[in-house]
Amino acid sequence: MVPPGLVKGENHLMGDVLVTGGTGNLGRVVCDKLREAGHEVRVLSRRVRPGQSVRGDLRTGEGIPEAVAGADTIVHLATAPRGDVEACSRLIAAVLPRTPHLIFTSIVGVDRIPLAYYAAKTECERLITTSGLPYTIQRATQFHSLVMRFFHSQRRLPLVFAPGFDFQPVDVRDVADRLVAHVAAGPRERVPDIGGPEVRSARSLAQAYLEAARRRRRVVGLNLPGRVFSTFRGGAHLSPEHADGGVTFEDFLATRF
Ligand SMILES: NC(=O)c1ccc[n+]([C@@H]2O[C@H](COP(=O)([O-])OP(=O)(O)OC[C@H]3O[C@@H](n4cnc5c(N)ncnc54)[C@H](OP(=O)(O)O)[C@@H]3O)[C@@H](O)[C@H]2O)c1
């Protein structure tokens, strides 16, 4: 739907939007919603899809100057298990000295949970806040799809392990709505987190998954020693004060099974 006050295809106020990671879980939904709102959208991908994407690789830098040229807003969602800091720094260098609005999606608790992937996200946040670019940083809790994948990956086991802490999974459609609003609103620096509607034990999420998948398995609690596990147990990845997502885990599962 085109937001009130805007005309499909005529929102010159908004200009061109480049979405890195626009082929990913969140990115696909963001691109659809941006187009529905009347934006001109280009998708950066390592593989070209005719008419929709520009080829570029943030790991090597190939195609990046061409991809960012003329973009008024860049929604940076590309991610990989390794190399996110180099990718972010390459993106910033390619953009400057122009100053488009850079929107970055980070994760709730990245600066409190000692995981290498999270340390890289924290460093990306720092690079962006010190880049001189106008920016918006949106942190989100874990996506429903990630939590589902964790349980689904155990489908060949006779039982399901569920870590002994809570999750607050959020739907990518809710996160995408927030990002589309940031595109229209312009740079806001670090904005309030977005979390899913419910903080729930991993055990209860595992049971919801099993029910949706029509599988009978015993759910077994998993507790591990170490700082990573204890920060998750302490809820560093949760944002109950921003339980703004509307789509529950069961709603999401209903679209998958
Ligand atoms: N998953 C979660 O639970 C969660 C929670 C909170 C925040 N986030 C954040 O939300 C963002 C999107 O996550 P997601 O789960 O939607 O990602 P995803 O599905 O894993 O997609 C990754 C995307 O990155 C692109 N990419 C990877 N390496 C690239 C490279 N070298 N050059 C250019 N593009 C590259 C891929 O595009 P091609 O393969 O087409 O090149 C793909 O579109 C990430 O910043 C993530 O940290 C995720």
The ligand as an ORCA input file, in Angstrom:
! r2SCAN-3c Opt
* xyz 0 1
  N      18.630    -13.067     10.940
  C      18.299    -12.467     12.088
  O      17.732    -13.068     13.011
  C      18.633    -10.987     12.265
  C      18.212    -10.310     13.416
  C      18.492     -8.952     13.543
  C      19.197     -8.293     12.562
  N      19.644     -8.998     11.459
  C      20.395     -8.275     10.441
  O      19.516     -7.999      9.350
  C      20.294     -7.941      8.137
  C      19.683     -8.873      7.083
  O      19.767    -10.204      7.552
  P      19.124    -11.420      6.720
  O      18.984    -12.546      7.679
  O      17.949    -10.948      5.949
  O      20.330    -11.738      5.706
  P      20.463    -12.990      4.702
  O      19.111    -13.567      4.407
  O      21.529    -13.879      5.230
  O      20.977    -12.312      3.354
  C      22.305    -11.951      3.201
  C      22.386    -11.014      2.012
  O      23.715    -10.472      1.934
  C      24.107    -10.450      0.581
  N      25.561    -10.575      0.553
  C      26.326    -11.470      1.230
  N      27.634    -11.288      0.941
  C      27.677    -10.253      0.067
  C      28.749     -9.598     -0.622
  N      30.033     -9.991     -0.462
  N      28.461     -8.569     -1.451
  C      27.171     -8.180     -1.647
  N      26.110     -8.757     -1.027
  C      26.368     -9.794     -0.185
  C      23.413    -11.627     -0.097
  O      23.173    -11.262     -1.457
  P      23.570    -12.183     -2.754
  O      23.730    -13.606     -2.265
  O      22.416    -11.992     -3.694
  O      24.837    -11.578     -3.270
  C      22.089    -11.685      0.677
  O      21.085    -10.900      0.039
  C      21.733     -8.304      8.527
  O      22.468     -7.134      8.750
  C      21.558     -9.056      9.843
  O      22.690     -9.000     10.675
  C      19.372    -10.319     11.283
*
